[in-house]
Amino acid sequence: MTLFFSVSPSVVHGCPTRKHRGFTLVELLVVIAIIGVLVGLLLPAVQAAREAARRADCQNRMRQVVMAGHNYESAYKRFPGYAGEMAPLAVDVGSAAARPEARGVPWMVQIMPYMEQTQLSVNLGRIMDRVPGTTPVAAADYTYIESVVQQFYCPSRRDAKSYPIPSPISDKFGPYGARTDYAMNGGAALSTDPNNAVVVMEQPGVWYVGHKIKMSEITDGTSTTLYLGEKAMDPLRHKTGTDYGDRTPIAGFPEYYAASNSYVRYIARGTASDSGSSCLACHDFGAAHVAGWNAVNADGSVRTVSYSADMTLLKAIATIAGSEQKTLEE
């Protein structure tokens, strides 16, 4: 009897085989779509985490700047501040009088020795002493004008590097200069005409035309007096150097009529996230953050202030001797 055996096609040499089947085009498109949705959901969270880290870094840098100011005050019994500059452009400071004989370097350079930048401070001081008025700085000294102090920059806004200097300031300092994203508090001011850039100072702050403030003059208390804040800027001009509140390098320029607009701000029209063609950029505080702008009180305490914070309270915080009731929450 002859026996016939049927061999299954799924068995070869006694081993079972599997039929391989690839993904169809529709399945691949579905997988790609799911991945795209997940990335879309995760990206805002990643960006928010990065911004939170940048904002924390920004606050830490500001804290270092204020601590350097305290060390300066311990040495000279006055806070860093006025250096012979004219009043800020578009700010009526009333009876406060400029003192051109006090000509020197701005508050940023004054505190550099307490930020491990003594040699840069010495060289910028030498330039200001020996190159008065609009006399051009020697090209060999451009390196000092361009020297960056990282603590003066907010990483949420721009990299810590030198940026273009517009004319006529460039006629003195050359094409590039270091900047600051932070400004000392000049006090509370009043906007009398919404169509006019000019504001009128009501009460002085820690920076004051013609005078450097003593600790004893902050009678409102250091814990409730604004010392330093982020300055408002036009986001389209973060890196061009043409923002009216950012034209002067940190070297200073006492003879220039708008020099202090680059490093002094007031509580006047309000605070806002950086926005194009904003009048705030001349004299108010603001930031590149979505949540609010960073502020440091005279005692060194740091907080984020909402753009919608009450203006009456902000003006109270801005004064050094207004005797107002004030508590600024984050």
Buried (B, 14 or more C-beta within 10 A) or exposed (E): EEEEEEEEEEEEEEEEEEEEEEEEEEEEEEEEEEEEEEEEEEEEEEEEEEBEEBBBBBBEBBBBBBBBBBBBBEEEEBBBBBBBBBBBBBBBBEEBEBEEEBBBBBBBBBBBBBBEBEEBBBBBBEBBEEBEEEEEBEEEBBEBBBBBBBBBBBBBBBEBEBBEBBEEBBEBBBBBBBBBBBBBBBBBBBBEEEEEBBBBBBBBBBBBBBBBBEEEBBEBEBBBBBBBBBBBBBBEBBBEBBBBBBBBBBBBBBBBEBBBBBBBBBBBBBBBBBBEEBBBBBBBBBBBBEBBBBBBBBBBBBBBBEBEBEBEBBBBBBBBBBEBEBEBEE
